[in-house]
Amino acid sequence: MNAQTDIISLGCRLNAVESEAMRRHADKAGLRDAVVINSCAVTNEAVRATRQQIRKARRAQPNARVIVTGCAAQTNPDDFAAMPEVDAVIGNQEKLDFAQWQTLAESNNDTDATSVHVNDIMSVRETAGHLIDGYGDRARAFLQIQNGCDHRCTFCIIPYGRGNSRSVPVNVAVEHAQRLVASGHREIVLTGVDITSYGADLDGAPTLGTLVEAILTHVPELFRLRLSSIDGAEIDQKLFDLIARDMRIAPYLHLSLQAGDNLILKRMKRRHSREQAIELCHAIRRLRRDVAFGADIITGFPTEDDEMFQRSLNIVDEAGLQYLHVFPFSPREGTPAARMPQLPRPVIKERAGRLRDKGQSALHHFLDSLIGREEISVLESGGRARLGNFASVKLDPIKSPSPETQDGLANIRLTARDGDMLRGEIISPP
């Protein structure tokens, strides 16, 4: 029997969702002996990693077809088509079209030319709700509610890979959530490119708060609803109120912060100030004491001086951030920031290291404060669990019963910190 399609997903959670949809399309179409690289373009390093993965895939499976898709393929299709290892390049919209996978399955690839199927992503006006019934035996599942972005941050290439913002209708998203819960998933993560812009393109312009309320109302069996990265400037009042009072919403918010200095934020074309970001964290924490915060922060953005960088360091404490995703600035061709005065790479690298150290210290302090508590957690594969505040827990294999007996949930006693994780033991079903 021919080998089935291998799909390698790089980058964001949205890619992970779409990889699952592609896997099902490819299997249904009967595509065999193929490796699909679902690429990322958020940084130059991500594009480099995509190229490395392509070459690695060709070495590992010399007789398989190598198909490249995702944001890097969408923004630079010709570059990937020119790679000798690549047999086909398909765009971000095409990768979710079953007919595209039928065509790939039916073609025998007996030509030396790389096939390229990448259309204008800006012409796409709708996004489909990919109704995936389940994600194997995982207790957590991702639900795509939105795609694309209408904003044009000066450092970001993603709108040109994903197109403009478009949303999944409320009723479709609710139906998807019902199917995921019926398949045994205890936690659903709402994901997209810019989920707080949700609904502006739909009739009646429902907000993200409207959608969250609908899911919580119509899927009462759902244990936990988690939000992926959000833009604090776009949180609507209904969403704010739900986060503060509904315990089924995970007490963790990951902010698309990007910098802690107002002038840098302005040059990035962000829509919030440092003061607004700090006050948002304080306001939510006043109403919900158990909430934790994460943030994306870029170091070494063009024109950033020592004082500006220090404000990014300071905001970790001032806002009370526990989880940092640190990105050394990487100029992306075609973006305004790539034309601004650039900082030396050693300076950027040094600042990224200092910010990562600051973030690790904040995380360790937070994890240490949790030791001794008992928490109901969602069980994951590999002997791990995930708390509502996003902390990851290694489970004691001797003292913890098999996850299969726990229905995806367990009451866990947190016993120690192990690096950037906690250790714990299951003490009872929830």
C-alpha positions as CSV (number, residue, x, y, z in Angstrom):
1,M,0.0,0.0,0.0
2,N,1.3,3.5,-0.8
3,A,2.1,5.8,2.0
4,Q,-0.4,8.3,3.0
5,T,0.2,12.1,3.0
6,D,2.5,13.5,5.6
7,I,1.6,17.1,6.6
8,I,4.1,19.2,8.4
9,S,2.7,22.4,10.0
10,L,4.9,25.3,10.9
11,G,4.0,28.5,12.6
12,C,0.7,29.5,14.2
13,R,-2.3,27.6,15.6
14,L,-4.4,28.6,12.6
15,N,-2.0,26.6,10.5
16,A,-2.5,23.6,12.8
17,V,-6.3,23.8,12.3
18,E,-5.9,24.1,8.5
19,S,-3.4,21.2,8.4
20,E,-6.0,19.0,10.0
21,A,-8.5,20.1,7.3
22,M,-5.9,19.5,4.6
23,R,-5.1,16.0,6.0
24,R,-8.8,15.1,5.7
25,H,-9.1,16.5,2.1
26,A,-5.9,14.6,1.0
27,D,-7.1,11.3,2.5
28,K,-10.5,11.7,1.0
29,A,-9.0,12.5,-2.4
30,G,-6.7,9.5,-2.2
31,L,-3.5,11.5,-2.3
32,R,-0.5,9.2,-1.6
33,D,3.2,9.4,-1.3
34,A,3.3,13.1,-0.6
35,V,4.7,15.5,2.0
36,V,2.9,18.8,2.5
37,I,4.8,21.7,4.1
38,N,2.3,24.2,5.6
39,S,4.6,27.2,5.8
40,C,4.9,30.3,7.9
41,A,6.1,33.8,6.9
42,V,5.9,35.8,10.1
43,T,9.7,36.3,10.2
44,N,12.7,35.7,7.9
45,E,13.6,32.9,10.3
46,A,10.2,31.3,9.7
47,V,10.8,31.4,5.9
48,R,14.3,29.9,6.4
49,A,12.8,27.1,8.5
50,T,10.4,26.4,5.8
51,R,13.2,25.9,3.3
52,Q,15.1,23.7,5.7
53,Q,12.0,21.6,6.2
54,I,11.5,21.2,2.5
55,R,15.0,19.9,2.0
56,K,14.7,17.6,5.0
57,A,11.5,16.2,3.6
58,R,13.1,15.5,0.2
59,R,16.1,13.7,1.8
60,A,13.8,11.6,4.0
61,Q,11.3,10.7,1.3
62,P,13.1,11.0,-2.1
63,N,10.3,9.4,-4.0
64,A,7.4,11.4,-2.5
65,R,5.9,14.5,-3.9
66,V,6.7,17.7,-1.9
67,I,3.9,20.2,-1.9
68,V,4.4,23.6,-0.3
69,T,1.5,25.8,0.9
70,G,0.9,28.4,3.7
71,C,1.8,32.0,4.1
72,A,5.4,31.8,2.8
73,A,4.1,30.0,-0.3
74,Q,1.3,32.6,-0.7
75,T,3.6,35.6,-0.5
76,N,6.6,34.1,-2.5
77,P,5.3,31.3,-4.7
78,D,7.9,31.7,-7.4
79,D,10.8,31.4,-4.9
80,F,9.5,28.0,-3.7
81,A,8.6,26.8,-7.1
82,A,12.3,27.4,-8.1
83,M,13.5,25.0,-5.4
84,P,14.4,21.6,-7.0
85,E,12.9,19.7,-4.2
86,V,9.4,21.2,-4.7
87,D,6.8,19.5,-6.9
88,A,3.8,21.8,-6.3
89,V,3.0,25.1,-4.7
90,I,-0.6,25.9,-3.6
91,G,-2.0,29.1,-2.0
92,N,-3.7,29.7,1.3
93,Q,-7.1,29.6,-0.3
94,E,-6.4,26.7,-2.6
95,K,-5.2,24.5,0.2
96,L,-8.6,24.4,1.7
97,D,-10.4,23.5,-1.5
98,F,-11.1,19.8,-1.8
99,A,-11.0,20.1,-5.7
100,Q,-7.4,21.1,-5.4
101,W,-6.5,17.9,-3.6
102,Q,-8.4,15.8,-6.1
103,T,-6.4,17.4,-8.9
104,L,-3.1,16.6,-7.0
105,A,-4.2,13.0,-6.4
106,E,-5.2,12.5,-10.0
107,S,-2.1,14.0,-11.5
108,N,0.9,11.7,-12.0
109,N,3.5,14.4,-11.7
110,D,5.4,13.2,-14.8
111,T,6.6,16.6,-15.7
112,D,9.8,18.4,-14.6
113,A,7.9,21.7,-14.1
114,T,6.6,22.6,-10.7
115,S,2.9,23.2,-10.7
116,V,1.8,26.5,-9.1
117,H,-1.7,27.3,-8.0
118,V,-1.7,30.5,-6.0
119,N,-4.4,33.1,-6.6
120,D,-4.9,36.7,-5.3
121,I,-5.7,36.3,-1.6
122,M,-7.0,39.8,-1.5
123,S,-9.9,38.8,-3.7
124,V,-11.2,36.3,-1.2
125,R,-14.3,37.6,0.6
126,E,-15.5,34.6,2.7
127,T,-13.9,32.1,5.0
128,A,-15.4,28.6,5.5
129,G,-15.9,27.0,8.8
130,H,-13.8,23.9,8.6
131,L,-16.2,21.5,10.4
132,I,-13.7,19.0,11.9
133,D,-15.4,16.5,14.2
134,G,-12.3,15.9,16.3
135,Y,-8.6,16.0,16.7
136,G,-7.8,12.4,17.5
137,D,-7.6,11.7,21.3
138,R,-6.7,15.3,22.3
139,A,-8.9,16.9,24.9
140,R,-8.2,20.3,23.4
141,A,-9.4,21.3,20.0
142,F,-9.0,24.5,17.8
143,L,-11.9,26.2,16.2
144,Q,-11.2,28.7,13.4
145,I,-13.6,31.6,13.6
146,Q,-11.8,34.2,11.4
147,N,-9.0,34.6,8.8
148,G,-7.1,37.5,7.4
149,C,-6.4,41.0,8.8
150,D,-7.6,44.5,7.8
151,H,-4.8,46.2,9.7
152,R,-1.4,47.1,8.1
153,C,1.1,47.1,10.9
154,T,4.4,48.3,9.4
155,F,6.4,45.2,10.3
156,C,3.8,42.5,9.2
157,I,3.6,40.6,6.0
158,I,0.8,38.3,7.1
159,P,-2.2,40.3,5.5
160,Y,-0.5,39.6,2.2
161,G,-0.5,35.9,3.0
162,R,-3.9,35.7,4.5
163,G,-5.9,38.5,2.8
164,N,-8.4,40.8,4.5
165,S,-10.4,39.9,7.6
166,R,-13.4,37.6,7.1
167,S,-15.4,35.7,9.7
168,V,-17.2,32.4,10.1
169,P,-20.9,33.1,10.8
170,V,-22.0,32.7,14.4
171,N,-24.3,29.7,13.7
172,V,-21.6,27.8,11.8
173,A,-19.1,28.4,14.6
174,V,-21.6,27.3,17.2
175,E,-22.3,24.1,15.2
176,H,-18.6,23.4,14.9
177,A,-18.2,23.8,18.7
178,Q,-21.1,21.4,19.3
179,R,-19.5,18.8,17.1
180,L,-16.2,19.1,18.8
181,V,-17.7,18.7,22.2
182,A,-19.8,15.8,21.1
183,S,-16.5,14.2,19.9
184,G,-15.1,14.3,23.5
185,H,-13.1,17.6,23.5
186,R,-13.3,19.4,26.8
187,E,-11.6,22.6,25.8
188,I,-12.0,24.6,22.6
189,V,-9.5,27.3,21.5
190,L,-10.9,30.0,19.3
191,T,-8.3,30.9,16.7
192,G,-7.7,33.1,13.7
193,V,-5.4,35.8,12.4
194,D,-7.1,38.7,14.3
195,I,-10.0,37.2,16.2
196,T,-10.9,40.4,18.0
197,S,-11.9,41.9,14.7
198,Y,-14.4,39.1,14.4
199,G,-17.8,39.8,12.8
200,A,-17.3,43.2,11.1
201,D,-17.8,41.7,7.7
202,L,-20.9,39.7,8.7
203,D,-24.6,40.9,8.5
204,G,-25.4,42.7,11.7
205,A,-21.7,43.0,12.6
206,P,-21.6,40.6,15.6
207,T,-18.6,41.1,17.9
208,L,-16.3,38.5,19.3
209,G,-18.2,38.9,22.6
210,T,-21.5,38.0,20.7
211,L,-19.9,34.8,19.4
212,V,-18.4,33.8,22.7
213,E,-21.8,34.3,24.4
214,A,-23.5,32.2,21.8
215,I,-21.0,29.3,22.2
216,L,-21.3,29.4,26.0
217,T,-25.1,29.4,25.8
218,H,-25.6,26.8,23.1
219,V,-22.8,24.4,24.1
220,P,-23.4,24.0,27.8
221,E,-21.4,20.7,27.9
222,L,-18.2,22.6,27.0
223,F,-15.8,22.7,30.0
224,R,-13.5,25.5,28.9
225,L,-13.4,28.1,26.1
226,R,-10.0,29.6,25.5
227,L,-9.1,32.7,23.4
228,S,-6.0,32.7,21.3
229,S,-4.0,35.9,20.7
230,I,-6.2,39.0,21.0
231,D,-5.7,42.7,20.2
232,G,-6.5,44.7,23.4
233,A,-7.6,47.7,21.4
234,E,-10.5,45.7,19.9
235,I,-12.0,44.0,22.9
236,D,-15.7,44.8,23.0
237,Q,-17.6,45.5,26.2
238,K,-19.5,42.2,26.0
239,L,-16.3,40.2,25.7
240,F,-14.8,42.1,28.6
241,D,-17.7,41.4,30.8
242,L,-17.7,37.7,29.9
243,I,-14.0,37.3,30.6
244,A,-14.5,38.9,34.0
245,R,-17.5,36.9,35.1
246,D,-17.8,33.6,33.2
247,M,-15.5,30.9,34.7
248,R,-15.8,28.7,31.6
249,I,-13.6,31.2,29.8
250,A,-10.0,30.3,30.4
251,P,-8.3,32.8,32.8
252,Y,-5.5,33.5,30.3
253,L,-5.2,36.2,27.7
254,H,-2.4,36.5,25.2
255,L,-2.0,40.1,24.0
256,S,-0.7,41.2,20.6
257,L,1.3,43.9,22.4
258,Q,4.4,44.1,20.2
259,A,6.2,46.9,22.2
260,G,6.2,48.8,25.5
261,D,7.1,52.3,24.1
262,N,4.5,54.6,22.7
263,L,6.6,56.0,19.9
264,I,7.6,52.6,18.7
265,L,4.0,51.5,18.9
266,K,3.1,54.5,16.7
267,R,5.8,53.6,14.2
268,M,4.4,50.1,14.1
269,K,0.9,51.5,13.4
270,R,-0.5,49.7,16.5
271,R,-3.8,50.9,17.8
272,H,-3.0,51.0,21.6
273,S,-0.7,52.9,23.9
274,R,1.4,51.3,26.6
275,E,-0.8,52.9,29.2
276,Q,-3.9,51.4,27.7
277,A,-2.3,47.9,27.6
278,I,-1.3,48.2,31.3
279,E,-4.8,49.4,32.3
280,L,-6.5,46.6,30.4
281,C,-4.5,44.0,32.4
282,H,-5.2,45.7,35.7
283,A,-8.9,46.1,34.9
284,I,-9.4,42.5,34.1
285,R,-7.3,41.3,37.0
286,R,-9.3,43.5,39.4
287,L,-12.5,41.6,38.3
288,R,-10.9,38.1,37.9
289,R,-8.0,37.5,40.2
290,D,-6.9,34.2,38.7
291,V,-6.2,35.6,35.2
292,A,-2.7,35.3,33.7
293,F,-1.4,37.3,30.7
294,G,1.0,36.6,27.9
295,A,2.2,38.9,25.1
296,D,4.1,39.1,21.9
297,I,6.9,41.7,22.0
298,I,9.3,42.6,19.2
299,T,12.8,43.8,20.1
300,G,15.1,45.9,18.0
301,F,12.4,47.5,15.9
302,P,13.9,50.3,13.7
303,T,14.8,53.4,15.6
304,E,14.4,51.7,19.0
305,D,16.9,53.2,21.5
306,D,17.9,52.0,24.9
307,E,15.2,54.0,26.7
308,M,12.5,52.7,24.4
309,F,13.7,49.1,24.9
310,Q,13.8,49.6,28.7
311,R,10.1,50.5,28.5
312,S,9.4,47.1,26.9
313,L,11.3,45.5,29.7
314,N,9.4,47.5,32.3
315,I,6.0,46.7,30.9
316,V,6.4,43.0,31.9
317,D,6.2,44.1,35.6
318,E,3.9,47.0,35.1
319,A,1.2,44.9,33.3
320,G,1.9,41.8,35.2
321,L,2.8,39.5,32.2
322,Q,3.7,35.9,32.9
323,Y,4.3,34.5,29.4
324,L,6.4,36.2,26.7
325,H,6.8,35.4,23.0
326,V,9.9,37.4,22.1
327,F,10.6,38.2,18.4
328,P,13.9,39.8,17.4
329,F,13.0,42.2,14.6
330,S,13.4,40.8,11.2
331,P,12.8,43.1,8.2
332,R,10.2,41.6,5.8
333,E,10.6,42.7,2.2
334,G,7.5,44.6,1.1
335,T,6.7,46.1,4.5
336,P,7.3,49.8,5.5
337,A,9.5,48.8,8.5
338,A,12.0,47.2,6.1
339,R,12.7,50.7,4.7
340,M,13.2,52.3,8.1
341,P,16.7,52.7,9.6
342,Q,17.7,49.3,10.9
343,L,19.5,48.4,14.1
344,P,22.7,46.3,14.2
345,R,21.8,42.6,14.5
346,P,24.0,42.1,17.6
347,V,22.0,44.8,19.4
348,I,18.7,43.2,18.4
349,K,19.9,39.8,19.5
350,E,21.2,41.1,22.8
351,R,17.9,42.9,23.6
352,A,15.9,39.8,22.7
353,G,18.1,37.7,25.1
354,R,17.5,40.2,27.9
355,L,13.8,40.3,27.3
356,R,13.6,36.5,27.2
357,D,15.5,36.4,30.6
358,K,13.0,38.9,32.0
359,G,10.1,36.8,30.7
360,Q,11.5,33.6,32.1
361,S,12.0,35.1,35.5
362,A,8.3,36.3,35.5
363,L,7.1,32.9,34.4
364,H,9.1,31.1,37.1
365,H,7.9,33.4,39.8
366,F,4.3,32.8,38.6
367,L,4.7,29.0,38.5
368,D,6.3,28.9,41.9
369,S,3.2,30.7,43.3
370,L,1.0,27.8,42.1
371,I,2.8,25.0,43.9
372,G,0.6,23.3,46.5
373,R,-2.7,24.2,44.8
374,E,-5.2,21.8,43.4
375,E,-6.6,22.6,40.0
376,I,-9.0,21.0,37.6
377,S,-7.0,20.5,34.4
378,V,-7.5,19.4,30.8
379,L,-5.4,16.3,30.1
380,E,-3.1,16.3,27.1
381,S,-1.1,13.5,25.4
382,G,2.3,12.6,26.6
383,G,1.5,12.6,30.3
384,R,0.8,16.3,30.5
385,A,-2.1,18.6,31.5
386,R,-2.9,22.2,30.8
387,L,-4.3,24.6,33.5
388,G,-6.8,27.3,32.7
389,N,-4.0,29.9,33.2
390,F,-2.0,28.1,30.4
391,A,0.6,26.5,32.7
392,S,1.7,23.1,31.5
393,V,2.0,20.3,34.0
394,K,4.0,17.1,33.8
395,L,2.1,14.4,35.5
396,D,3.7,11.9,37.9
397,P,3.4,8.6,35.9
398,I,3.2,6.5,39.1
399,K,0.7,8.5,41.2
400,S,-1.5,9.6,38.2
401,P,-4.1,7.2,36.9
402,S,-4.3,6.7,33.1
403,P,-5.7,9.7,31.3
404,E,-8.1,7.4,29.5
405,T,-10.0,6.9,32.7
406,Q,-10.4,10.6,33.4
407,D,-12.7,11.7,30.5
408,G,-10.2,14.4,29.5
409,L,-10.3,16.2,32.9
410,A,-8.7,15.6,36.3
411,N,-8.1,17.3,39.6
412,I,-4.4,17.8,39.9
413,R,-2.2,18.7,42.9
414,L,0.7,20.8,41.8
415,T,3.9,19.6,43.6
416,A,6.9,21.4,42.1
417,R,8.3,23.5,39.3
418,D,10.4,21.8,36.6
419,G,12.0,24.5,34.5
420,D,9.2,26.3,32.6
421,M,6.6,23.7,33.6
422,L,5.0,22.4,36.7
423,R,4.9,18.9,38.1
424,G,1.7,17.4,39.5
425,E,-0.2,14.3,40.3
426,I,-3.8,13.4,39.6
427,I,-5.7,13.1,42.9
428,S,-9.2,12.5,41.7
429,P,-11.5,12.8,38.7
430,P,-13.1,16.3,38.5
